[in-house]
Amino acid sequence: MLQNINKRRGGFTLVEIMIVVAIIALLATFAVPSFMRARLRTQATACKEDLRQIDQAIDQWAMENNKKKGDTPTGTDLAAYIKENSTLYTALKASPIVDTLGSTINIPALGSPLQVPKATADATVTVTGSDGTFWAPFTTGT
């Protein structure tokens, strides 16, 4: 009687399990590169948004403090125009100022364009393109 019970038990064979593993591995080969590309695109967008906020903070700082062309704000000057305890606020309080990818952002003098750090542009070229249109209106640093 014990032998009859054992014969009725079903289970997966090693071949069936290996087929399932192979299918999962095949799906992963398509998903992982897409995930990595999306992650890099998100980081590039975050860097661009930080630059936009810094650019607006420079304009606001200049208007409120009657600054003229050639004056250069510091990160601490600009932090007053950024939401407290945000990542950008913390970055502006630090020295040097770094973006999401760890590249140093240089604050230009009034009248000079804000530049995307070259290291950031180079690291994201696969998702932003080499023509620089993604980074507009900012220029790419040298």
Rosetta silent file (secondary structure, phi, psi, omega in degrees, C-alpha in Angstrom):
SEQUENCE: MLQNINKRRGGFTLVEIMIVVAIIALLATFAVPSFMRARLRTQATACKEDLRQIDQAIDQWAMENNKKKGDTPTGTDLAAYIKENSTLYTALKASPIVDTLGSTINIPALGSPLQVPKATADATVTVTGSDGTFWAPFTTGT
SCORE:     score description
SCORE:     0.000 S_00000001
   1 L     0.000  -37.022  178.041    0.000    0.000    0.000 S_00000001
   2 H   -63.443  -34.770  179.671    2.865    2.397    0.731 S_00000001
   3 H   -67.247  -35.201  178.492    4.214    1.798   -2.749 S_00000001
   4 H   -65.961  -36.680  179.742    0.890    2.880   -4.328 S_00000001
   5 H   -67.710  -42.789 -179.559    0.946    6.223   -2.452 S_00000001
   6 H   -64.742  -32.560 -179.082    4.496    7.010   -3.586 S_00000001
   7 H   -70.967  -25.592 -176.798    3.616    6.341   -7.242 S_00000001
   8 H   -84.133  -16.522 -179.529    0.811    8.918   -7.181 S_00000001
   9 L   -67.558  134.406  176.466    2.978   11.796   -5.963 S_00000001
  10 L  -107.175  163.070  178.517    3.810   14.267   -8.666 S_00000001
  11 L  -170.080  170.951  178.763    6.717   16.659   -8.852 S_00000001
  12 L   -87.612  140.396  176.370    8.822   18.625  -11.230 S_00000001
  13 L   -83.749  165.700  178.681   11.664   16.913  -12.980 S_00000001
  14 H   -60.713  -38.341 -179.913   15.093   18.469  -13.184 S_00000001
  15 H   -63.791  -43.280  179.534   14.560   19.194  -16.885 S_00000001
  16 H   -63.902  -41.604  178.365   11.333   21.108  -16.196 S_00000001
  17 H   -64.935  -39.878  179.269   12.992   23.193  -13.503 S_00000001
  18 H   -66.193  -34.971  177.756   15.928   23.950  -15.817 S_00000001
  19 H   -65.833  -43.397  178.166   13.545   25.095  -18.551 S_00000001
  20 H   -62.316  -43.659  178.130   11.830   27.511  -16.151 S_00000001
  21 H   -61.974  -41.451  178.972   15.210   28.859  -15.007 S_00000001
  22 H   -63.686  -40.604  178.541   16.279   29.324  -18.633 S_00000001
  23 H   -64.913  -42.455  178.223   13.105   31.254  -19.437 S_00000001
  24 H   -63.313  -42.069  178.686   13.610   33.525  -16.416 S_00000001
  25 H   -63.538  -39.220  178.713   17.230   34.117  -17.431 S_00000001
  26 H   -64.532  -43.352  177.558   16.149   34.984  -20.967 S_00000001
  27 H   -64.113  -37.389  179.795   13.614   37.506  -19.691 S_00000001
  28 H   -65.858  -33.656  179.807   16.239   39.025  -17.392 S_00000001
  29 H   -64.799  -25.192  176.592   18.617   39.604  -20.314 S_00000001
  30 H   -88.061  -34.915 -173.878   16.013   41.918  -21.815 S_00000001
  31 H   -77.412  -40.875 -174.220   14.886   43.603  -18.607 S_00000001
  32 H   -62.666  -48.101  178.279   18.227   44.475  -16.976 S_00000001
  33 H   -61.997  -36.660  177.865   19.631   46.686  -19.774 S_00000001
  34 H   -65.246  -39.869  178.263   16.311   48.531  -20.031 S_00000001
  35 H   -64.183  -44.336 -179.200   16.319   49.077  -16.284 S_00000001
  36 H   -63.827  -40.752  178.419   19.895   50.387  -16.331 S_00000001
  37 H   -64.705  -43.028  179.228   19.096   52.759  -19.205 S_00000001
  38 H   -64.142  -38.339  179.138   15.992   54.066  -17.406 S_00000001
  39 H   -64.708  -43.727  179.219   18.006   54.583  -14.227 S_00000001
  40 H   -66.131  -39.037  178.390   20.692   56.568  -16.067 S_00000001
  41 H   -64.125  -39.546  177.969   18.052   58.667  -17.851 S_00000001
  42 H   -64.414  -40.915  177.906   16.451   59.448  -14.480 S_00000001
  43 H   -64.495  -40.936  178.513   19.811   60.518  -13.049 S_00000001
  44 H   -63.632  -41.187  178.624   20.436   62.762  -16.067 S_00000001
  45 H   -65.077  -38.918  177.359   17.004   64.331  -15.658 S_00000001
  46 H   -63.925  -40.183  177.865   17.685   64.932  -11.955 S_00000001
  47 H   -63.420  -42.846  179.593   20.979   66.648  -12.835 S_00000001
  48 H   -64.655  -40.553  178.345   19.210   68.865  -15.371 S_00000001
  49 H   -64.297  -39.829  176.103   16.515   69.750  -12.829 S_00000001
  50 H   -61.482  -42.705  178.664   19.202   70.683  -10.275 S_00000001
  51 H   -63.086  -39.743  179.261   20.858   72.952  -12.848 S_00000001
  52 H   -63.281  -42.957  179.675   17.497   74.584  -13.604 S_00000001
  53 H   -66.784  -39.026  177.684   16.897   75.264   -9.909 S_00000001
  54 H   -64.059  -42.467  179.726   20.418   76.652   -9.478 S_00000001
  55 H   -61.384  -42.674  177.750   19.900   78.916  -12.506 S_00000001
  56 H   -67.727  -37.196  177.937   16.643   80.243  -11.045 S_00000001
  57 H   -65.251  -37.498  177.445   18.279   80.723   -7.639 S_00000001
  58 H   -62.256  -45.957 -179.819   21.071   82.755   -9.295 S_00000001
  59 H   -61.821  -44.542 -178.835   18.491   85.005  -10.978 S_00000001
  60 H   -66.463  -41.871  178.169   16.541   85.482   -7.760 S_00000001
  61 H   -59.870  -43.831 -178.236   19.722   86.136   -5.745 S_00000001
  62 H   -65.085  -41.812 -179.376   20.839   88.762   -8.264 S_00000001
  63 H   -68.007  -45.038 -176.447   17.477   90.568   -8.245 S_00000001
  64 H   -70.857  -25.188 -176.604   17.051   90.593   -4.467 S_00000001
  65 L  -109.875   12.355  178.744   20.627   91.727   -3.813 S_00000001
  66 L    50.303   47.909  179.702   20.970   94.249   -6.691 S_00000001
  67 L   -85.814  156.200 -179.258   23.912   92.385   -8.190 S_00000001
  68 L  -119.372  171.227 -178.745   25.385   93.277  -11.543 S_00000001
  69 L   -55.477  131.689  179.997   27.012   91.363  -14.373 S_00000001
  70 L   104.919  -21.305  177.282   30.241   89.732  -13.228 S_00000001
  71 L   -72.360  142.553 -177.829   29.222   89.154   -9.603 S_00000001
  72 L  -120.823  122.725  177.327   29.467   85.510   -8.554 S_00000001
  73 L   -79.516  161.049  173.301   27.240   83.920   -5.904 S_00000001
  74 L  -100.950  169.187  176.900   28.396   81.163   -3.595 S_00000001
  75 H   -61.018  -36.509  178.528   26.547   77.950   -2.920 S_00000001
  76 H   -65.811  -38.156  176.657   25.551   79.305    0.496 S_00000001
  77 H   -59.987  -42.213 -175.496   24.076   82.418   -1.166 S_00000001
  78 H   -77.574  -26.316 -177.689   21.962   80.239   -3.442 S_00000001
  79 H   -60.538  -26.449  179.214   20.878   77.783   -0.743 S_00000001
  80 L   -65.453  -18.260 -177.673   18.550   80.450    0.643 S_00000001
  81 L  -105.310   10.400  179.481   16.450   80.104   -2.530 S_00000001
  82 L  -118.115  147.251 -179.840   16.209   76.302   -2.449 S_00000001
  83 L   -57.795  129.909 -179.730   13.875   74.216   -0.285 S_00000001
  84 L   -61.941  149.849  177.955   15.568   73.375    2.992 S_00000001
  85 L    63.833   11.537  173.157   16.680   69.786    3.649 S_00000001
  86 L   -83.194  166.089  179.463   16.451   68.881   -0.039 S_00000001
  87 H   -61.576  -42.071  179.883   19.331   67.117   -1.747 S_00000001
  88 H   -66.716  -39.502  177.810   20.197   70.247   -3.730 S_00000001
  89 H   -58.352  -47.317  179.261   20.087   72.415   -0.591 S_00000001
  90 H   -62.206  -40.704  179.950   22.564   70.077    1.094 S_00000001
  91 H   -64.976  -39.130  179.964   24.763   70.070   -2.032 S_00000001
  92 H   -68.118  -32.307  178.558   24.809   73.877   -2.166 S_00000001
  93 H   -73.356  -23.848 -178.682   25.852   74.076    1.484 S_00000001
  94 L   -84.451  166.530  175.061   28.738   71.683    0.816 S_00000001
  95 L  -137.401  124.266   -1.617   31.921   72.540   -0.969 S_00000001
  96 L   -76.971  165.934  178.941   32.393   71.624   -3.743 S_00000001
  97 L   -81.764  125.115 -178.010   28.845   71.510   -5.100 S_00000001
  98 E  -121.150  150.377  178.089   28.194   68.101   -6.691 S_00000001
  99 L   -91.689 -172.419 -176.318   25.358   66.773   -8.829 S_00000001
 100 L   -59.735  -32.178 -178.632   23.564   63.424   -8.679 S_00000001
 101 L   -92.466    4.455  176.186   26.381   61.662  -10.528 S_00000001
 102 L    88.143    8.795  178.353   29.091   63.155   -8.308 S_00000001
 103 L   -86.266  147.537 -178.656   30.423   65.740  -10.780 S_00000001
 104 E   -78.687  129.044  176.401   31.377   69.201   -9.539 S_00000001
 105 L   -97.753  126.307  177.992   29.031   72.024  -10.556 S_00000001
 106 L   -97.607  126.566  177.886   30.734   75.391  -11.001 S_00000001
 107 L   -81.942  121.301 -177.513   28.596   78.442  -10.250 S_00000001
 108 L   -83.656  166.149  172.848   29.264   81.018  -12.986 S_00000001
 109 L   -71.452  156.273  178.008   29.433   84.786  -12.674 S_00000001
 110 L   -57.786  136.134 -178.300   26.263   86.676  -13.581 S_00000001
 111 L    96.332  -14.507  177.620   25.951   86.935  -17.341 S_00000001
 112 L  -101.234  145.927 -178.713   27.762   83.642  -17.962 S_00000001
 113 L   -74.902  147.613  174.386   25.807   80.482  -18.786 S_00000001
 114 L   -75.067  134.984 -175.883   25.504   77.655  -16.286 S_00000001
 115 E  -112.348  143.852  172.342   27.323   74.586  -17.601 S_00000001
 116 E   -75.011  129.555  177.619   26.633   70.883  -17.331 S_00000001
 117 L   -57.134  137.025 -177.433   29.754   69.237  -15.875 S_00000001
 118 H   -58.139  -39.163  179.946   31.634   67.441  -18.646 S_00000001
 119 H   -62.053  -37.897  178.047   31.834   64.245  -16.582 S_00000001
 120 H   -67.960  -45.564  179.326   28.028   64.215  -16.236 S_00000001
 121 H   -61.786  -41.263  179.768   27.485   64.829  -19.948 S_00000001
 122 H   -67.260  -39.114 -177.445   29.980   62.091  -20.837 S_00000001
 123 H   -70.226  -25.203 -175.809   28.464   59.588  -18.387 S_00000001
 124 L  -108.931    8.700 -174.811   24.957   60.113  -19.746 S_00000001
 125 H   -60.353  -27.221 -179.483   25.664   60.453  -23.469 S_00000001
 126 H   -69.078  -25.158 -179.987   24.111   57.043  -24.201 S_00000001
 127 H  -108.977  -16.258 -178.087   20.706   58.249  -22.987 S_00000001
 128 H  -105.372  -14.351 -178.251   20.923   61.985  -23.723 S_00000001
 129 L    86.415  159.882 -176.149   22.549   61.907  -27.148 S_00000001
 130 L   -94.135   -5.633 -177.149   25.738   63.571  -28.285 S_00000001
 131 L   -83.355  -10.118  175.883   24.127   66.645  -29.884 S_00000001
 132 L    82.803    2.429 -178.333   23.494   68.366  -26.520 S_00000001
 133 L   -68.096  -28.758  177.722   19.785   69.055  -27.103 S_00000001
 134 L   -60.149  -40.198 -173.258   18.828   67.197  -23.933 S_00000001
 135 L   -82.696   -6.334 -179.256   20.836   69.629  -21.819 S_00000001
 136 L   -56.140  139.665   11.192   19.404   72.797  -23.427 S_00000001
 137 L   -90.842    7.520 -178.227   19.390   75.620  -22.360 S_00000001
 138 L   -85.642  151.566  177.469   22.599   74.745  -20.510 S_00000001
 139 E   -96.302  161.003  178.750   25.927   74.326  -22.242 S_00000001
 140 E   -91.830  132.024 -179.983   28.275   71.398  -21.715 S_00000001
 141 L   -69.062  166.910 -179.355   31.453   72.150  -19.791 S_00000001
 142 L  -105.999    0.000    0.000   34.906   71.454  -21.116 S_00000001
